[in-house]
Amino acid sequence: MTDIPRRTAARTAKLASLPLGAAGRVAAGWGRRLAGGDGDEISAQMMQKSAEQLFAVLGELKGGAMKFGQALSVFEAAVPEEYAAPFRESLVKLQSAAPPMPPRDVDRMLAEQFGRNWRSRFTEFDDTPAAAASIGQVHRAVWRDGREVAVKVQYPGAEQALLSDLRQLSRMSRVMQPFMPGLEIRPLITELQDRMAEELDYRDEADNQRAFAAAYDGDPQVKVPKVVASAPKAMVSEWVTGRKLSDVITRGTQEERDHAALQLSEFLYASPGRVGLLHADPHPGNFLLLDDGRLMVIDFGAVARLPDGMPRPLSEMLRLALAERPVDLLAHLRREGFVRQGSKMTADEAMAYLAPFTEPMHTESFRFDRAWLQKQAERVGDLRSPQFNTARELNLPAQYLLVHRVTMGTIGVLCQLDADVPLRGIVRHWNPWIFEDSPTAG
């Protein structure tokens, strides 16, 4: 049996090898420097080995560890280049690759979900997985009515692995921090813990995907594969091929990157109003570009439920910031619980903190790139920055945490794409009232 390693001690040992391995390489590197080795070359080699170990350990463990790696890969654009470059390729691999589950385990899992005669539902079934993700892998098959389908099968032991990984990663967050300078790892892990349970039952994911597929049926910009069948740990949906967004990021032309960024932004801001749901796992592995230019969206295990569209308090915050009304903005932040009790934050401090985040909305087109995102990360993460103290006085109410993560994750992907995006027009189309008082409205 080669399911996800479930014994806590075994998984903890593998996760602990990450910071311990890094420490060992640092010590070895100093020894080589003292012996006269080239410092830059030694540093590059150490970072490369750390990247390789990160991918090997998180990919082998799958579960919450790999989910954590996928989440980090979205935000790598915020990390200074000297840290990010060696990790980029390894982290992007985590978005779509992992050691496969053997055929006997696939057969056993599908028999549990669809019955011992599960193969009779298909005219063809490829035992070799076509893709692998954090808690399951995908097989290509042909449904009994002739449709090509994707069959997602959950790894045995996924639930135990997820809970074990995330508990351990939470305890290790301080020693893991050096792997991603500029990011707060603990809040990311906490948010993942809160959402993991929702992703373990594929019937919930199937319901989410059906809702998106119905809302986007025949849409000229977005394609969502239709669900064919579902069970707690297995799901069958239409097979659609396309170009991976990660490939567009690394090899796309400027025109291709701009187009992908436009489609992704439109999907993010349109879906709360159109579906009442927000796709909550915005890493490049979940998006593909079809030959006709449409964006294909997959993996609906995590969603934010927004039956009334984008939460009004968040939109009101944006409206007041764009309108440059600092006094009203601070009053709104306090009223809605965005400012900690006892805070002496001033209106100007609140405005200064939020101003860069509204920058993409001030012009008809904005260039999202790594340099801009790194600047924002440094601004709020630098102990010497005034905005660092402001950030400590702010609070994000729990009901908005997932929306915030999606927004920031999408911005991370847009910066990876290094694209010009007409974000102001997109937001104005779906929430026109936000710009009513803006000095640049029109």
C-alpha positions in Angstrom: 0.0 0.0 0.0 1.5 3.3 -1.0 -1.1 5.8 0.1 -0.1 9.2 1.6 2.2 8.6 4.5 -0.1 8.9 7.5 2.0 8.3 10.6 2.5 11.6 12.3 6.1 10.8 13.3 7.1 9.9 9.8 5.5 13.0 8.2 6.9 15.2 10.9 10.4 13.9 10.3 10.1 14.7 6.6 8.8 18.2 7.2 11.4 18.8 9.8 14.1 17.9 7.3 13.4 21.1 5.4 14.7 23.7 7.9 17.3 21.2 9.2 18.6 20.6 5.7 18.8 24.3 5.0 20.7 24.8 8.2 23.2 22.1 7.3 23.8 23.6 3.9 24.4 27.0 5.4 27.0 25.5 7.8 28.6 23.7 4.9 28.6 26.8 2.8 30.4 28.8 5.5 33.0 26.1 5.7 33.6 26.3 1.9 33.8 30.1 2.1 36.5 29.9 4.8 38.4 27.5 2.5 38.4 30.1 -0.3 35.3 29.1 -2.3 33.4 31.7 -4.4 30.6 33.2 -2.2 28.0 33.9 -4.8 28.4 30.5 -6.5 28.2 28.7 -3.1 25.0 30.7 -2.2 23.4 29.8 -5.5 24.2 26.1 -5.1 22.7 26.1 -1.5 19.5 27.8 -2.7 19.2 25.4 -5.6 19.5 22.4 -3.3 17.0 23.9 -0.9 14.5 24.3 -3.8 15.1 20.7 -4.9 14.5 19.4 -1.3 11.4 21.6 -0.9 9.8 20.1 -4.0 10.9 16.5 -3.1 9.5 16.6 0.4 6.3 18.5 -0.2 5.5 16.6 -3.4 6.1 13.2 -1.8 4.0 14.0 1.2 1.1 15.5 -0.9 -1.7 16.4 1.5 -1.5 19.7 3.4 2.2 19.9 2.9 1.8 20.1 -0.9 -1.2 22.4 -0.5 1.0 24.7 1.5 3.6 24.6 -1.3 1.0 25.5 -3.9 -0.2 28.4 -1.8 3.4 29.7 -1.5 4.0 29.3 -5.3 1.2 31.9 -5.9 3.0 34.5 -3.8 6.6 34.0 -5.0 6.3 37.1 -7.1 6.4 39.1 -3.9 9.7 37.7 -2.9 12.9 39.5 -3.8 14.6 38.0 -6.9 17.7 36.8 -5.1 15.5 34.6 -2.9 12.8 33.6 -5.3 14.8 32.6 -8.4 16.1 29.2 -7.1 12.7 28.3 -5.7 10.5 29.4 -8.7 10.8 26.3 -10.8 10.3 23.9 -7.9 7.3 25.7 -6.5 5.6 25.9 -9.9 6.0 22.2 -10.3 4.0 21.8 -7.1 1.0 23.3 -8.9 0.5 20.3 -11.1 2.8 17.4 -10.3 3.3 14.8 -7.6 4.4 11.1 -7.4 1.4 9.1 -8.8 -0.8 6.6 -6.9 -0.3 3.0 -8.2 -3.1 1.4 -10.3 -4.1 -1.0 -7.5 -4.9 1.9 -5.2 -6.8 3.7 -7.9 -8.9 0.5 -8.6 -9.6 0.1 -4.9 -10.6 3.7 -4.4 -13.0 3.8 -7.4 -14.5 0.4 -6.4 -15.3 2.0 -3.0 -16.9 5.1 -4.6 -18.7 3.6 -7.7 -18.9 -0.1 -6.9 -16.8 -3.1 -7.9 -18.0 -2.9 -11.5 -16.9 0.8 -11.8 -15.1 0.1 -15.1 -18.4 -0.7 -16.8 -19.2 3.0 -16.6 -16.4 3.7 -19.0 -15.5 2.4 -22.4 -11.8 3.3 -21.8 -9.8 4.2 -18.7 -6.1 5.1 -18.6 -4.5 3.7 -15.5 -1.6 6.2 -15.9 -2.6 9.5 -14.2 -2.7 12.5 -16.5 -2.2 15.0 -13.6 -1.7 15.0 -9.9 -2.6 17.6 -7.2 -2.5 18.0 -3.5 -5.2 15.5 -2.4 -6.0 13.6 -5.6 -4.9 12.7 -9.1 -6.7 12.8 -12.5 -7.1 10.0 -15.1 -8.2 10.3 -18.6 -11.1 8.1 -19.6 -14.1 7.7 -22.0 -17.6 7.7 -20.4 -20.1 5.1 -21.6 -21.8 7.7 -23.8 -18.6 8.4 -25.7 -17.6 11.6 -23.9 -14.0 12.1 -23.0 -13.8 12.6 -19.2 -11.4 13.5 -16.4 -11.7 11.2 -13.4 -10.3 12.7 -10.2 -9.5 10.2 -7.4 -8.6 11.2 -3.9 -5.5 9.8 -2.4 -6.0 7.1 0.3 -5.4 8.7 3.7 -5.8 12.2 2.4 -7.9 13.4 5.4 -5.4 12.2 8.0 -2.5 13.6 6.0 -4.1 17.0 5.6 -4.8 17.5 9.3 -1.4 16.1 10.4 0.5 18.3 7.9 -1.2 21.5 8.7 -0.9 21.0 12.5 2.8 20.3 12.1 3.4 23.2 9.7 1.6 25.5 12.1 4.0 24.5 14.9 7.0 24.9 12.5 5.9 28.2 11.0 8.7 30.2 12.6 11.5 27.9 11.4 9.8 27.6 7.9 9.8 31.4 7.6 13.3 31.7 6.1 12.1 29.7 3.1 9.9 32.6 2.0 11.2 35.9 3.2 8.6 38.7 3.1 5.6 36.4 3.7 3.7 35.7 6.9 3.5 31.9 6.9 1.4 31.3 10.1 -1.8 33.2 8.9 -1.6 31.3 5.6 -1.4 27.9 7.3 -4.3 28.9 9.7 -6.5 29.8 6.7 -5.6 26.6 5.0 -6.6 24.6 8.1 -10.0 26.3 8.2 -10.7 25.4 4.5 -9.3 22.0 4.1 -12.3 20.1 5.4 -14.4 21.6 2.6 -12.1 20.1 -0.1 -12.2 16.5 1.2 -15.7 15.7 0.0 -15.8 15.7 -3.8 -19.6 15.9 -3.7 -19.3 19.5 -2.4 -16.8 20.3 -5.1 -19.1 18.8 -7.8 -22.0 21.0 -6.6 -19.8 24.1 -6.8 -18.6 23.1 -10.3 -22.1 22.5 -11.5 -23.1 26.0 -10.3 -20.2 27.6 -12.1 -20.7 25.5 -15.3 -24.4 26.5 -15.4 -23.6 30.2 -15.0 -20.9 30.1 -17.6 -22.5 27.8 -20.1 -21.9 29.2 -23.6 -19.8 32.1 -22.2 -17.4 33.6 -24.8 -14.7 34.1 -22.2 -14.8 31.3 -19.6 -15.2 27.5 -19.9 -16.1 25.3 -16.9 -16.1 21.6 -17.5 -19.5 20.0 -16.8 -19.7 17.3 -14.0 -20.7 13.8 -15.2 -20.7 11.9 -11.9 -19.5 12.4 -8.3 -18.9 10.5 -5.0 -17.3 11.5 -1.7 -13.8 10.7 -2.9 -14.1 10.5 -6.7 -15.5 12.8 -9.4 -16.0 12.6 -13.2 -16.2 15.7 -15.4 -15.7 16.6 -19.0 -12.1 16.4 -20.4 -10.9 19.7 -21.9 -7.3 20.4 -23.0 -5.6 23.7 -23.0 -2.4 25.6 -22.4 -1.3 25.8 -18.8 -1.3 29.2 -17.3 2.2 28.4 -15.9 3.4 28.0 -19.4 2.0 31.4 -20.4 3.8 32.9 -17.4 7.2 31.4 -18.4 7.0 31.4 -22.2 4.1 33.6 -23.3 4.4 36.7 -25.4 3.3 40.0 -23.9 0.0 39.8 -25.9 -0.6 36.3 -24.6 0.1 37.3 -21.0 -2.1 40.4 -21.2 -4.9 38.3 -22.6 -4.6 35.7 -19.8 -4.5 38.4 -17.2 -7.6 40.1 -18.6 -9.6 36.8 -18.6 -8.5 35.9 -15.1 -9.4 39.3 -13.7 -12.7 39.3 -15.4 -13.5 35.9 -13.9 -12.5 37.0 -10.4 -14.7 40.1 -10.3 -17.6 38.7 -12.3 -18.3 35.4 -10.5 -19.6 36.7 -7.2 -22.4 38.5 -9.0 -23.0 35.8 -11.6 -22.7 32.7 -9.5 -22.8 33.8 -5.8 -19.5 32.0 -5.4 -15.9 32.9 -5.6 -13.3 30.4 -6.8 -10.9 30.3 -3.8 -7.8 28.5 -5.1 -6.2 31.0 -7.5 -2.9 29.3 -8.4 -1.8 28.9 -12.0 -2.4 25.1 -12.0 -6.2 25.7 -11.9 -6.3 27.8 -15.1 -5.7 26.9 -18.7 -6.1 28.9 -22.0 -8.1 27.2 -24.7 -7.3 27.5 -28.4 -10.3 29.9 -28.9 -8.9 32.2 -26.2 -11.3 31.3 -23.4 -10.1 30.7 -19.9 -10.8 27.2 -18.6 -11.2 27.0 -14.8 -10.9 23.8 -12.9 -10.8 22.6 -9.2 -13.7 24.0 -7.3 -13.0 22.3 -4.0 -12.5 25.6 -2.2 -15.0 28.5 -2.8 -16.2 31.5 -0.9 -20.0 31.6 -0.7 -21.2 35.1 -1.6 -24.9 34.9 -2.3 -25.2 38.7 -2.4 -22.1 39.2 -4.5 -18.9 40.8 -3.3 -19.3 41.8 0.4 -20.5 45.4 0.6 -18.1 46.4 3.4 -15.1 45.5 1.3 -16.5 47.4 -1.7 -17.3 50.4 0.5 -13.7 50.4 1.7 -12.5 50.5 -1.8 -15.0 53.3 -2.7 -13.9 55.5 0.1 -10.2 55.0 -0.6 -10.6 55.8 -4.3 -12.6 58.9 -3.4 -9.8 60.0 -1.1 -12.0 60.4 1.9 -9.7 59.4 4.8 -12.0 60.5 7.7 -14.9 58.5 6.3 -12.6 55.6 5.5 -11.3 55.3 9.0 -14.8 55.6 10.5 -15.9 52.7 8.1 -12.9 50.6 9.1 -13.7 51.0 12.8 -17.4 50.4 12.3 -16.8 47.2 10.4 -14.2 45.7 12.7 -11.1 46.3 10.5 -9.3 48.3 13.3 -8.2 46.7 16.5 -9.8 47.9 19.8 -7.8 50.7 21.4 -6.0 51.7 18.2 -4.9 55.3 17.8 -4.6 55.1 14.1 -5.3 58.4 12.3 -7.3 58.9 9.1 -4.2 59.9 7.2 -2.4 56.7 8.3 -5.3 54.5 7.2 -5.3 56.3 3.8 -1.6 56.0 3.4 -1.6 52.3 4.1 -4.4 51.5 1.6 -3.4 53.9 -1.1 -1.0 51.6 -3.0 -3.5 48.8 -3.0 -6.0 51.1 -4.9 -3.3 52.2 -7.3 -4.4 49.7 -10.0 -7.8 51.3 -10.0 -6.7 54.9 -10.7 -5.8 54.4 -14.4 -7.6 52.7 -17.2 -4.7 50.2 -17.5 -2.2 49.1 -14.9 1.0 47.1 -15.2 1.2 44.3 -12.7 4.8 43.1 -12.3 7.1 41.6 -9.7 8.8 44.9 -8.9 5.5 46.5 -7.9 4.5 43.6 -5.7 7.9 43.4 -4.1 7.6 47.1 -3.3 4.3 46.6 -1.6 5.6 43.6 0.4 8.6 45.5 1.6 6.4 48.5 2.5 4.2 46.6 4.9 6.9 44.1 6.0 9.8 46.5 6.8 10.1 47.2 10.5 11.3 50.7 9.8 8.3 51.5 7.6 5.4 53.6 9.0 3.0 51.2 7.3 4.4 48.3 9.3 3.0 49.8 12.5 -0.2 50.7 10.8 -0.6 47.1 9.7 -0.3 45.9 13.3 -3.3 48.0 14.2 -5.5 46.6 11.5 -7.6 43.5 11.7 -9.2 41.3 9.0 -12.6 40.0 10.2 -12.8 36.2 9.7 -15.7 36.4 7.2 -13.5 38.3 4.8 -10.3 36.3 5.1 -11.0 34.0 2.2 -12.0 36.9 -0.1 -8.8 38.7 0.8 -6.7 35.6 0.1 -8.3 35.2 -3.3 -7.7 38.8 -4.2 -4.1 38.9 -3.1 -3.5 35.5 -4.7 -4.9 36.7 -8.0 -2.7 39.8 -7.8 0.2 37.5 -7.3 -0.6 35.6 -10.4 -1.1 38.9 -12.4 2.3 40.0 -11.3 3.8 36.6 -12.4 2.2 37.3 -15.8 3.9 40.7 -15.9 0.8 42.1 -17.6 -1.1 45.3 -18.4 -4.6 44.9 -17.1 -7.6 47.2 -17.5 -8.7 46.5 -14.0 -10.5 49.8 -13.4 -12.9 49.0 -16.2 -13.5 45.5 -15.1 -14.3 46.5 -11.5 -16.4 49.4 -12.7 -18.5 47.1 -15.0 -19.4 44.8 -12.1 -19.5 47.4 -9.3 -20.1 50.8 -10.9 -21.2 52.5 -7.7 -17.6 52.1 -6.3 -16.5 54.9 -8.7 -19.3 57.3 -8.2 -17.3 59.6 -5.9 -13.9 59.0 -7.3 -12.0 62.1 -8.5 -11.1 60.1 -11.6 -14.6 58.8 -12.3 -15.9 58.9 -15.8 
